[in-house]
Amino acid sequence: MKSNVYTRTGDNGTTSLVGGTRIAKNNIRLEAYGTVDELNSWLGLLDSSTAIPPEQHQVLTNAMHRLFDIGSALATEAESTWQPAPMPDSVVEHLEATIDSLDANLPRHNRFILPGGHPDAARANIARAVARRAERNIISLADTAPVQTNILRYINRLSDYLFVLSRAINIYNNRHEIFWEKSC
């Protein structure tokens, strides 16, 4: 009996969009939603940690749901009969409020912070960098296909959240933040 996991339809290097069009697996659309999927995996790893401030687990879970929404939207061609619901402003605003609340409890500084300290702070910074790559890929996709404005806003804010979360993880675990020291 054949598994439902594989279809063999992508063995030639193509995949289907929501709507049925087949595209190359290195198409910018697939790069965009594939990077969002990678970001979601990093958030799942962070969410599995006991080293993050407890109230941040729900924020990460919510973000993982939103990233699935975003991936679905990016995988849907404009001509598809099914279209995802637009991402409301309130989703971005809620993430901004979370950033503000978390940041208000962190020490002030005016220096660049290197990734590191606690291993989960480093993982949050990897996720932040992946979010920035997802943002660049989505911007490239927007040059050729419609992309909801709030998708870009959300990914941008999520990278900000992950930076603040990395700092909070270090503080929560009594780890020193590592500040950049200019060598040139």
N, C-alpha and C positions, 0 to 999 in steps of 0.2 A: 504494500500500500504506500502511495506517494504522500509525503508530508505536505502540509499546507504552508510551510515556511518558505519553500522555494517554488518559483514558477518556471524557471529556465528562460523566461522572456527577456531577461537582461544580459544573457550570456554573450550577446554581440556588442555590449558596451552602450546600450540605450536603456531608457526607462520611460515610463508613462507619466505624464502630468495628470492632474485632476482635470478631466475634460477629454483625455484620450490621446492627445498628441504625444508621439514618441520623440525624445530628445537624447542627445549624447550625454553620457554620465559626467562629462567634463564641461557641460554647458554652464554658463554663469548662474542660471536659475538653480541648477542642482548644487552648485558651489554655495550659493546663498543659503538654501534650506538645509544642506548638509552641514554647513558650519553652525547653523542654529541647533541642529541635532547634536553636534559635538559639544556645544556649549551646555545643552541640557544634560548631557552625560556628566560633565564636570559639576553641574549643580547637584545632580544626584549623589555624586561622591561627597560633596561638601555636606549635604543634608544628612548623610549617614554618620557624620562625625558627632561625638559627644563633646568636642572641644569648642563648638560654636556657642554663642549665647543662646539659651533655650528659646527665646521668643523669635529667633531668626529662622527656626525650622519652618514655621508656617509661611514666612516670606519666601523662602526658597521653594517650598511646595507650590505656592501660588505662581512663582516665576516659571516653574517647570510647566505648569498648565498653560501659561501665556505663551511660552516658547512653542508648545505644540500647536496652539492657535496660529502663531506666526508662521511656523513651518507649513501648515496647511494652506494658509493664505499665499505663501510664496510658491507653493506647488500647484496652485490653481491658475489655469490660463484664463485670460479675460473672456474668451469665447465659451467657457464651460457653462452649462445650464445651472450647475450648483455653484454658488458663491459664498464664501465665508462672511460672517457678520463683521462689520467694521469694528476695529478696536476702539472702545470709547476713551475719551479724554480722561475719565475718572481712573482708568487703570494706570496711566502715566502719573497722574496726580497722586495716587495712593503710594506709588513707589517713591515719588519725591518726598512725601511726608515721612515715609520710613527712613529715607536717607537723612533728612533733617533731624529726626528724633535720635537716630543712632549716632550721628555726627556730633550732636549737642553734648553727648556724654564722653567724648574723646578729648585728649589733651590737644591744645592748640599748638600749631607749629607753622613754620614758614620755610620748610626745607623739603626737598624731594625725598621720598621714602623708597628704599630698595625692597623688592620682594623678598620675603624671608621671615625669620623669627620662628613662629610655630609652623609646623608642616602644613596645617590647614590654612594658615594665612598665606603661605606660598601657593597652595592650591586655589585659593580665592583669586590670587593675582594671575594665575594661569587662566582661570575662567574669565577674568577681566580682559586679558589679552585676546582670548578667543572671541569675546563679545565685540571687541574692536575690529577683529578680522571679519566677523559676521556683518558688522555695520558697513565696512568697506565693500564687501561682496553685495550687500543689499543696495548700496548706492550705485554700484556698477549695474546691477539688474535694473534699477530704476531708470537708467539711461535708455533701456530698450523695452521696458514693460511697466505698466502701472503698479505702483507700490503704495499702500496706505501710509500717509504721513505719520500716523501714530506708531506704526511698526518701527520706523527709524527712531522716533523719539523714545520709544520704550527700550530699544536695544542700547541706545546712547545712555539712558538713565540707568539701565541694568549694569553697565560697565562702571558707572559712578558708584552704584550701590556695592558692587563687589570690591571696589577699592576701599570704601568705608568699612565694609565687613571684614576685610583683611586686617585693618587696623584694630577693629573691635575684637577680633579673635586674639591678636597679640596681647591686647590689654586684659581681656578676660582670662587669659592663661598666664598672666604675669611674665610676658616675654617682652624684651626691649625691641622697639622699632629700630630698624637700621637706616640711618640717614646717609644720603649720598654725600661723599666728600670729593670735591672737585680735585682732580690730580694734574690738570694741565693749566 
